[in-house]
Amino acid sequence: MPEPTIAQKSPFAVEVEEGKSYYWCACGKSENQPFCDGSHQTTEFLPVKFDASETKTMYFCGCKSTKGQPLCDGTHNSL
């Protein structure tokens, strides 16, 4: 299984809006981190859809190794 590119070893804090959908970059190659810009097209990775159920700050994984995609679960602390 291919390894994603680590975008950063900490989460991205993002203010999401209720009712909006966001597409988290799973490959780590996007120039629009933490969200997809289509860079995965040359990889085996696909973006992960996140539907915001409320307006608030969410912490999206930056290391791309979280087990709780797309949100940070602290995995970056062991890299």
C-alpha positions as CSV (number, residue, x, y, z in Angstrom):
1,M,0.0,0.0,0.0
2,P,1.4,3.4,-0.9
3,E,2.3,5.9,1.8
4,P,0.8,9.5,1.6
5,T,3.0,12.5,1.6
6,I,3.1,14.2,5.0
7,A,1.8,17.8,4.5
8,Q,2.6,18.8,8.0
9,K,3.1,17.1,11.4
10,S,0.2,18.9,13.0
11,P,-3.5,19.3,12.3
12,F,-5.0,22.1,10.2
13,A,-7.5,24.2,12.2
14,V,-10.4,25.0,9.8
15,E,-13.6,26.9,10.5
16,V,-16.3,24.8,8.8
17,E,-19.8,26.0,8.0
18,E,-22.9,24.0,8.8
19,G,-24.4,22.3,5.7
20,K,-21.2,22.6,3.5
21,S,-19.1,19.7,2.2
22,Y,-15.4,19.6,2.3
23,Y,-13.0,17.3,0.5
24,W,-9.9,16.4,2.6
25,C,-6.7,15.6,0.7
26,A,-5.7,12.1,1.5
27,C,-2.5,11.9,-0.7
28,G,-0.8,14.9,0.9
29,K,0.2,16.5,-2.5
30,S,-2.5,19.2,-2.7
31,E,-1.3,22.8,-2.7
32,N,-4.6,23.7,-1.0
33,Q,-4.1,21.8,2.3
34,P,-5.9,20.3,4.0
35,F,-8.3,20.1,1.1
36,C,-8.1,18.4,-2.3
37,D,-7.0,20.3,-5.5
38,G,-6.9,17.2,-7.8
39,S,-3.2,16.4,-7.2
40,H,-4.2,12.8,-6.3
41,Q,-4.9,12.0,-9.9
42,T,-1.4,10.5,-10.3
43,T,-1.8,8.4,-7.1
44,E,-4.0,5.6,-5.7
45,F,-5.5,8.0,-3.1
46,L,-9.0,9.6,-3.3
47,P,-10.2,12.7,-1.3
48,V,-12.4,12.1,1.7
49,K,-15.7,13.9,1.9
50,F,-16.6,15.7,5.2
51,D,-20.1,17.1,5.7
52,A,-20.2,19.8,8.4
53,S,-23.1,19.3,10.7
54,E,-22.4,22.6,12.6
55,T,-20.3,25.7,12.2
56,K,-17.2,25.4,14.3
57,T,-13.5,24.8,14.2
58,M,-12.5,21.3,13.2
59,Y,-8.9,19.9,13.1
60,F,-8.2,18.1,9.9
61,C,-5.2,15.7,9.8
62,G,-2.0,17.1,8.3
63,C,0.2,14.0,8.5
64,K,-2.3,12.0,6.4
65,S,-1.9,9.0,8.8
66,T,-5.0,9.4,11.0
67,K,-7.2,6.4,11.6
68,G,-10.2,8.8,11.9
69,Q,-10.0,10.3,8.4
70,P,-10.3,13.2,7.8
71,L,-10.0,14.5,11.3
72,C,-6.8,14.5,13.4
73,D,-6.5,11.7,16.0
74,G,-3.0,12.6,17.3
75,T,-1.1,10.1,15.1
76,H,1.3,12.9,14.1
77,N,2.7,12.7,17.7
78,S,4.3,9.3,17.0
79,L,5.8,10.1,13.6
